[in-house]
Every structure is written in structure tokens, then in C-alpha cells.
Amino acid sequence: GKAQGARRGASRARWAPRPFSFSQPMKKWRPMAPVLALLVAAALRPAAGLSLRSSEAAGGDHVCPVTLPTKQGDTGQEPYFKELHTALVEGNGVLEGAQNASSQEYYVKTFEDELKCLYAIMLSEKCGGLPSKHATRQEPWEKACLDPKADLLDAYDLMDAAEQKYFHLFKKEASERQIYATYLELAGYKELVCIYMKTVDDDCLAFKKPRFLPPGYWHKQGELTGKN
């Protein structure tokens, strides 16, 4: 009786949900089961893009404090982001990007303007002044950032200590604004990590477009591993 009730009470306390906090240490994240993800996305689609993005300033739309281009005459910054964002959604070769028809894909698409604003802020800060790792990170970046089976830590672990320090300060400052806190709580920050690393690796935009491996490279890898 009493002992059994105490055990049940202890079990309920042990499994009580904890409130979300950006200060919590990161844990290995796994995508929701496909059926549940589809249900969540379907439930949110009618209103999320409108209500979540318009709540920040007296019913108005999100306004970015930095406009592109951040350098006069640099007409490549906006197309660069568009191509990078498209790759994160649609992938490259056999790598599909965000899982098709998932809530993650929906959030990354819906908050495209907010992600572009954060990218613009990174450029205005010269990406923290950190050097490119393109020579050693190009293939690992695509595996971690364009494969939906890879999670946040697969991407996060590709950053070195200096990059992680800059990114944490950047994310902390961004999350003080409700629109970004909402996005990060819904979608996590894998895509933001990936945008930051690719921007750094392209020398904080010394190139007109993101440097990706040719799609045929991943098709070949797919044939070798039986994924194609």
C-alpha cells in the first residue's frame, strides 16, 4: 500500500518533464518518429508561419537589424544564402537535406528570412575572424549537414573550440529576441551551426556561391554503400 504508492510517486517525479532551457547541456538528439513528425507538422502548418513570425513587434513582421549586402557592392551575399538554404532543405546528390515532409523541413523553410538575418549578422561580424577549414571539413560538413539522419552533435562536433565559443555567444544573443528563441526551440540549431561553418569555410564569403561537392560524388558514394 504505502510503499507501493511511494514508489509510484517517486517514479512520476523522476520522469516529470523539465522546462526548456538554452543553458542545459546538449544531449544527443534524435529526430521524432516519422509519423509523429508528420502529425506535428500538419497541426502547425495552417498558422505557424503567420503567428510565430508576426508576434515580435506589435503585430508587425520581423525586422533584421542588418541588411544585405553588408559590404557595399557585394551582390553575391544574398544569392549565396539562397543557395545554401536550398541545399539545407533539398540536399545534394543522395543526401536529401532536411527530411522530406517533416516538421524540421517545414520550420527551416518557414523561418528562411530569420535564418538569413542571422547569416547577415555573422557576415557583419566577419564570422568571428576565424579561418576556413574547407580543405578538411567539406565532406564531413555535407555528411553532417545534408543527411537527415545526422543530428545536431554530428554537426556541432565539426567546430573547433574557438568556433564553438563564438557560436555560443552568437546563439545566446540571438535567443534574447523572441522570434529566434521560438525558431531555436522548435527546430533546434543544427542548420544554424551548418550555416555558420559553411560561411567560415568559404572565407566569410570570398566566393559567390557555397562550395559543395558535385552531386555525382554522393551518387557514387551511394552506389558504393548501397544507398542509391
Legacy VTK file of the C-alpha trace (Angstrom):
# vtk DataFile Version 3.0
C-alpha trace
ASCII
DATASET POLYDATA
POINTS 228 float
0.000 0.000 0.000
2.040 2.939 1.287
5.337 1.570 -0.044
3.824 0.909 -3.451
2.277 4.419 -3.537
5.613 5.949 -2.594
7.308 4.055 -5.419
4.704 5.285 -7.903
5.154 8.887 -6.648
8.929 8.655 -6.959
8.584 7.267 -10.489
6.299 10.126 -11.529
8.692 12.709 -10.061
11.665 11.101 -11.795
10.003 11.237 -15.221
8.380 14.696 -14.862
9.154 16.820 -17.955
11.747 19.568 -17.499
11.258 23.108 -18.826
13.222 24.044 -21.959
16.406 25.999 -21.297
19.208 27.121 -23.596
21.610 26.718 -20.689
21.039 22.974 -20.405
23.990 20.854 -21.569
23.459 19.434 -25.043
22.321 15.851 -25.299
22.289 13.547 -28.292
19.212 14.481 -30.288
17.292 12.068 -32.456
14.551 13.036 -34.919
10.956 12.327 -33.947
9.397 9.192 -35.368
8.259 9.982 -38.939
4.542 9.570 -38.249
4.658 11.828 -35.180
6.705 14.425 -37.066
4.156 14.487 -39.866
1.304 14.907 -37.404
3.070 17.787 -35.653
3.874 19.474 -38.969
0.314 19.040 -40.204
-1.088 20.502 -36.999
1.197 23.546 -37.115
1.189 24.349 -40.839
-2.045 26.351 -41.024
-0.938 29.052 -38.577
2.696 28.666 -37.501
4.346 30.667 -40.257
1.947 33.587 -39.728
1.535 33.698 -35.969
5.055 32.741 -34.877
6.786 35.181 -37.214
4.494 38.157 -36.629
4.393 38.233 -32.850
7.664 40.035 -32.170
6.792 43.684 -32.718
3.227 44.848 -32.172
1.789 42.552 -34.787
4.407 43.510 -37.397
6.856 41.345 -39.314
10.365 40.554 -38.163
12.827 43.340 -38.975
16.503 42.432 -39.293
18.986 44.873 -37.736
21.481 44.129 -40.539
20.723 44.394 -44.243
22.427 42.624 -47.118
24.858 43.284 -48.574
26.956 44.065 -45.530
29.677 45.403 -47.842
28.805 47.955 -50.500
28.674 46.414 -53.949
28.873 42.793 -52.756
25.948 41.487 -54.749
26.773 37.842 -54.070
25.833 37.691 -50.386
22.095 37.216 -50.856
22.295 34.619 -53.689
24.918 32.770 -51.632
22.500 32.413 -48.735
19.676 31.348 -51.044
21.770 28.525 -52.488
22.994 27.453 -49.059
19.481 27.454 -47.616
18.219 25.449 -50.598
20.924 22.842 -50.012
19.989 22.533 -46.333
16.382 21.877 -47.382
16.849 19.845 -50.568
20.279 18.296 -50.087
22.958 17.312 -52.588
23.017 14.090 -54.571
21.723 11.203 -52.448
21.847 13.412 -49.343
18.295 14.780 -49.061
18.814 17.715 -46.696
16.045 18.149 -44.129
13.867 15.050 -44.086
11.184 15.385 -46.747
7.702 16.311 -45.448
8.995 16.562 -41.863
8.352 19.287 -39.310
12.077 20.118 -39.467
11.878 20.821 -43.187
8.806 22.978 -42.587
10.475 25.086 -39.878
13.662 25.623 -41.915
11.564 26.796 -44.867
9.165 28.937 -42.817
11.942 30.758 -40.940
14.114 31.365 -44.014
14.087 35.151 -43.519
15.116 34.827 -39.875
17.968 32.470 -40.779
19.055 34.916 -43.475
19.122 37.688 -40.888
21.351 35.643 -38.573
23.627 34.907 -41.540
23.787 38.664 -42.262
24.774 39.340 -38.646
27.531 36.710 -38.924
28.866 38.471 -42.028
28.732 41.860 -40.305
30.868 40.349 -37.523
33.274 38.841 -40.083
32.339 35.356 -38.849
34.288 35.934 -35.648
37.514 36.336 -37.632
38.062 32.576 -37.721
39.975 30.779 -40.507
38.499 28.458 -43.131
38.586 24.677 -42.645
37.302 23.947 -46.146
40.194 21.638 -47.033
39.389 19.215 -44.206
35.702 19.906 -43.493
33.963 19.924 -46.886
32.941 16.248 -46.978
32.243 15.938 -43.208
30.128 19.116 -43.424
27.925 17.644 -46.149
27.546 14.349 -44.288
26.555 16.120 -41.070
24.510 18.972 -42.535
22.762 17.440 -45.545
21.944 13.971 -44.214
18.703 13.983 -42.171
19.948 11.007 -40.157
22.794 13.154 -38.791
21.864 15.173 -35.720
22.939 18.403 -34.056
26.003 16.956 -32.341
27.274 15.430 -35.589
27.422 18.976 -36.945
28.440 20.712 -33.717
31.436 18.415 -33.218
32.915 19.615 -36.514
33.608 23.014 -34.929
36.817 23.642 -33.022
36.911 25.285 -29.585
37.203 28.844 -30.945
34.258 28.335 -33.294
32.149 26.814 -30.529
32.914 29.763 -28.265
31.883 32.295 -30.915
28.778 30.306 -31.825
27.594 30.033 -28.215
27.882 33.787 -27.709
26.143 34.390 -31.032
23.291 31.974 -30.230
22.864 33.368 -26.728
22.494 36.898 -28.052
20.116 35.774 -30.819
17.891 33.861 -28.412
17.211 37.058 -26.454
14.843 38.000 -29.282
11.592 36.049 -29.154
11.467 35.211 -32.850
14.831 33.444 -32.710
14.105 31.775 -29.381
10.918 30.403 -30.965
12.772 29.053 -34.007
15.553 27.501 -31.930
13.062 25.857 -29.581
11.059 24.415 -32.467
13.823 23.398 -34.863
16.991 23.298 -32.769
20.147 24.880 -34.129
21.733 22.279 -36.388
21.025 24.355 -39.510
22.379 27.500 -37.855
25.606 25.654 -36.954
25.836 24.471 -40.556
25.282 27.967 -41.972
27.993 29.318 -39.687
30.566 26.639 -40.588
29.987 26.901 -44.343
30.250 30.690 -44.195
33.540 30.419 -42.283
34.868 27.773 -44.678
34.108 29.986 -47.654
36.319 32.649 -46.051
33.352 34.627 -44.750
32.236 34.996 -48.352
35.221 35.204 -50.616
33.120 33.094 -53.009
29.969 33.853 -54.982
28.304 30.551 -54.067
28.781 27.839 -51.435
31.413 25.274 -52.354
29.662 21.897 -52.463
30.893 18.572 -53.718
29.416 17.696 -57.129
26.144 15.718 -56.785
27.754 12.873 -58.730
30.223 12.414 -55.862
27.411 11.486 -53.490
25.629 9.385 -56.093
28.866 7.397 -56.425
29.163 7.095 -52.659
25.539 5.925 -52.594
26.308 3.191 -55.113
29.272 2.036 -53.041
27.221 1.874 -49.851
24.027 0.556 -51.425
22.029 3.735 -50.702
21.285 4.626 -54.322
LINES 1 229
228 0 1 2 3 4 5 6 7 8 9 10 11 12 13 14 15 16 17 18 19 20 21 22 23 24 25 26 27 28 29 30 31 32 33 34 35 36 37 38 39 40 41 42 43 44 45 46 47 48 49 50 51 52 53 54 55 56 57 58 59 60 61 62 63 64 65 66 67 68 69 70 71 72 73 74 75 76 77 78 79 80 81 82 83 84 85 86 87 88 89 90 91 92 93 94 95 96 97 98 99 100 101 102 103 104 105 106 107 108 109 110 111 112 113 114 115 116 117 118 119 120 121 122 123 124 125 126 127 128 129 130 131 132 133 134 135 136 137 138 139 140 141 142 143 144 145 146 147 148 149 150 151 152 153 154 155 156 157 158 159 160 161 162 163 164 165 166 167 168 169 170 171 172 173 174 175 176 177 178 179 180 181 182 183 184 185 186 187 188 189 190 191 192 193 194 195 196 197 198 199 200 201 202 203 204 205 206 207 208 209 210 211 212 213 214 215 216 217 218 219 220 221 222 223 224 225 226 227
